[in-house]
Amino acid sequence: MGFRKVVVEVDDVAVVQRLNRRKKLASHPNPVIRKVNEWKRKDWSTRFVQIYREGNKCADCLAKKSLNLDDDFVFWDLPPSDLVSILSDDEIGATLPRLVCI
Protein backbone atom coordinates (compact mmCIF):
# COMPACT_ATOMS: atom_id res chain seq x y z
CA MET A 1 0.00 0.00 0.00
CA GLY A 2 2.99 2.30 0.26
CA PHE A 3 2.37 3.81 3.70
CA ARG A 4 5.56 5.21 5.26
CA LYS A 5 4.23 7.11 8.29
CA VAL A 6 1.81 5.19 10.47
CA VAL A 7 -0.01 6.50 13.54
CA VAL A 8 -1.59 3.74 15.62
CA GLU A 9 -4.35 4.71 18.05
CA VAL A 10 -4.56 2.48 21.12
CA ASP A 11 -6.98 2.76 24.04
CA ASP A 12 -4.56 1.42 26.67
CA VAL A 13 -2.07 4.04 27.85
CA ALA A 14 0.29 1.41 29.33
CA VAL A 15 0.49 -0.35 25.96
CA VAL A 16 1.17 2.97 24.22
CA GLN A 17 4.02 3.72 26.63
CA ARG A 18 5.53 0.26 26.18
CA LEU A 19 5.32 0.37 22.37
CA ASN A 20 6.82 3.86 22.12
CA ARG A 21 9.94 2.87 24.05
CA ARG A 22 13.03 2.14 22.01
CA LYS A 23 13.44 -1.13 23.87
CA LYS A 24 13.17 -4.27 21.77
CA LEU A 25 10.11 -6.35 22.49
CA ALA A 26 10.98 -9.49 20.53
CA SER A 27 10.82 -11.69 23.63
CA HIS A 28 7.67 -10.14 25.14
CA PRO A 29 5.19 -12.83 26.34
CA ASN A 30 2.26 -11.27 24.43
CA PRO A 31 2.26 -12.42 20.76
CA VAL A 32 0.52 -9.22 19.63
CA ILE A 33 3.29 -7.09 21.16
CA ARG A 34 5.90 -9.28 19.43
CA LYS A 35 4.10 -8.84 16.09
CA VAL A 36 3.94 -5.07 16.54
CA ASN A 37 7.66 -5.12 17.33
CA GLU A 38 8.24 -6.82 13.95
CA TRP A 39 6.23 -4.10 12.22
CA LYS A 40 8.20 -1.37 14.02
CA ARG A 41 11.45 -2.74 12.53
CA LYS A 42 10.21 -2.17 8.97
CA ASP A 43 11.34 0.79 6.92
CA TRP A 44 8.63 3.18 8.08
CA SER A 45 7.89 5.63 10.84
CA THR A 46 5.46 4.48 13.53
CA ARG A 47 3.95 6.42 16.40
CA PHE A 48 1.56 5.04 19.00
CA VAL A 49 -0.95 7.41 20.60
CA GLN A 50 -3.56 6.92 23.31
CA ILE A 51 -7.21 7.46 22.40
CA TYR A 52 -10.29 6.87 24.51
CA ARG A 53 -12.28 3.81 23.47
CA GLU A 54 -15.45 5.91 23.38
CA GLY A 55 -13.83 8.18 20.81
CA ASN A 56 -12.99 5.32 18.50
CA LYS A 57 -15.97 2.97 18.66
CA CYS A 58 -15.61 1.91 15.01
CA ALA A 59 -12.08 0.66 15.55
CA ASP A 60 -13.10 -1.00 18.81
CA CYS A 61 -15.96 -2.80 17.06
CA LEU A 62 -13.70 -3.98 14.22
CA ALA A 63 -10.99 -5.11 16.64
CA LYS A 64 -13.51 -7.24 18.53
CA LYS A 65 -14.84 -8.61 15.24
CA SER A 66 -11.31 -9.56 14.14
CA LEU A 67 -10.96 -11.95 17.06
CA ASN A 68 -13.41 -14.30 15.31
CA LEU A 69 -11.88 -14.09 11.82
CA ASP A 70 -9.57 -16.67 10.31
CA ASP A 71 -8.01 -14.31 7.74
CA ASP A 72 -5.19 -11.88 8.48
CA PHE A 73 -6.61 -9.23 6.17
CA VAL A 74 -10.27 -8.62 5.33
CA PHE A 75 -11.94 -6.15 2.94
CA TRP A 76 -15.66 -5.40 3.14
CA ASP A 77 -17.66 -3.84 0.30
CA LEU A 78 -20.14 -2.62 2.90
CA PRO A 79 -19.66 -2.08 6.63
CA PRO A 80 -20.52 -5.07 8.81
CA SER A 81 -24.06 -4.82 10.20
CA ASP A 82 -22.93 -4.21 13.79
CA LEU A 83 -20.87 -1.23 12.61
CA VAL A 84 -23.68 0.58 10.75
CA SER A 85 -25.32 2.07 13.87
CA ILE A 86 -21.95 3.28 15.15
CA LEU A 87 -21.25 4.97 11.81
CA SER A 88 -24.74 6.53 11.83
CA ASP A 89 -24.18 7.95 15.31
CA ASP A 90 -20.84 9.36 14.21
CA GLU A 91 -22.39 10.92 11.11
CA ILE A 92 -24.98 12.85 13.14
CA GLY A 93 -22.39 13.89 15.75
CA ALA A 94 -23.82 11.88 18.63
CA THR A 95 -21.74 12.22 21.77
CA LEU A 96 -21.03 9.68 24.46
CA PRO A 97 -20.58 10.46 28.16
CA ARG A 98 -17.29 9.43 29.71
CA LEU A 99 -17.10 8.79 33.43
CA VAL A 100 -13.93 10.17 34.97
CA CYS A 101 -12.91 9.49 38.56
CA ILE A 102 -11.30 12.47 40.26
Secondary structure per residue as TSV (DSSP state, phi and psi in degrees):
chain	resnum	aa	ss	phi	psi
A	1	M	-	360.0	-18.3
A	2	G	-	85.2	12.1
A	3	F	-	-72.3	134.4
A	4	R	-	-116.9	-24.2
A	5	K	E	-121.7	117.1
A	6	V	E	-121.7	127.8
A	7	V	E	-110.2	123.2
A	8	V	E	-108.8	123.1
A	9	E	E	-96.2	126.2
A	10	V	E	-128.6	140.6
A	11	D	S	-92.7	8.6
A	12	D	-	-117.9	109.0
A	13	V	H	-61.6	-34.5
A	14	A	H	-65.7	-38.2
A	15	V	H	-66.4	-42.6
A	16	V	H	-58.5	-46.8
A	17	Q	H	-61.6	-43.3
A	18	R	H	-64.6	-43.6
A	19	L	H	-71.6	-28.1
A	20	N	H	-80.5	-12.7
A	21	R	S	-68.1	153.8
A	22	R	S	-78.0	-11.2
A	23	K	S	-61.0	139.8
A	24	K	-	-74.3	141.0
A	25	L	-	-118.6	22.4
A	26	A	T	-62.5	-26.2
A	27	S	T	-105.5	13.2
A	28	H	-	-61.9	142.5
A	29	P	S	-67.4	-23.3
A	30	N	-	-84.8	120.6
A	31	P	H	-63.9	-28.3
A	32	V	H	-68.0	-42.9
A	33	I	H	-61.7	-41.9
A	34	R	H	-62.5	-40.3
A	35	K	H	-65.9	-42.7
A	36	V	H	-61.9	-39.2
A	37	N	H	-58.9	-40.2
A	38	E	H	-61.3	-43.7
A	39	W	H	-64.3	-37.4
A	40	K	H	-63.6	-26.8
A	41	R	T	-79.2	-8.2
A	42	K	S	-70.3	169.8
A	43	D	S	-82.3	67.4
A	44	W	S	-154.0	168.3
A	45	S	E	-101.1	125.6
A	46	T	E	-121.3	143.7
A	47	R	E	-140.0	133.7
A	48	F	E	-108.3	128.0
A	49	V	E	-127.0	149.9
A	50	Q	E	-87.6	135.3
A	51	I	-	-136.9	144.6
A	52	Y	-	-70.6	139.6
A	53	R	G	-55.6	-39.0
A	54	E	G	-63.5	-26.4
A	55	G	G	-86.4	-1.9
A	56	N	G	-142.6	51.1
A	57	K	H	-63.2	-32.5
A	58	C	H	-62.8	-47.9
A	59	A	H	-64.5	-39.0
A	60	D	H	-62.9	-42.8
A	61	C	H	-62.5	-45.8
A	62	L	H	-67.4	-36.2
A	63	A	H	-63.5	-43.7
A	64	K	H	-63.9	-39.5
A	65	K	H	-64.4	-34.4
A	66	S	H	-66.4	-22.8
A	67	L	T	-64.2	-22.2
A	68	N	T	-104.6	10.3
A	69	L	-	-100.4	145.9
A	70	D	S	-89.0	-23.8
A	71	D	-	-86.0	150.3
A	72	D	S	-77.4	-28.6
A	73	F	-	-137.6	129.3
A	74	V	-	-131.8	135.4
A	75	F	-	-114.3	137.6
A	76	W	-	-116.0	137.6
A	77	D	S	-74.7	-31.9
A	78	L	S	-130.8	153.2
A	79	P	-	-62.6	144.8
A	80	P	-	-56.8	150.0
A	81	S	H	-56.9	-37.5
A	82	D	H	-73.7	-8.1
A	83	L	H	-95.5	-20.0
A	84	V	H	-59.7	-45.0
A	85	S	H	-66.1	-35.7
A	86	I	H	-65.1	-43.5
A	87	L	H	-64.2	-39.1
A	88	S	H	-63.4	-44.5
A	89	D	H	-60.6	-41.3
A	90	D	H	-64.7	-40.4
A	91	E	H	-61.9	-37.9
A	92	I	H	-89.3	-0.9
A	93	G	T	80.2	24.3
A	94	A	-	-60.3	140.6
A	95	T	-	-109.9	157.0
A	96	L	-	-121.8	135.2
A	97	P	-	-71.6	148.2
A	98	R	-	-125.3	122.7
A	99	L	-	-81.8	128.6
A	100	V	-	-125.0	125.1
A	101	C	-	-85.4	131.1
A	102	I	-	-116.0	360.0
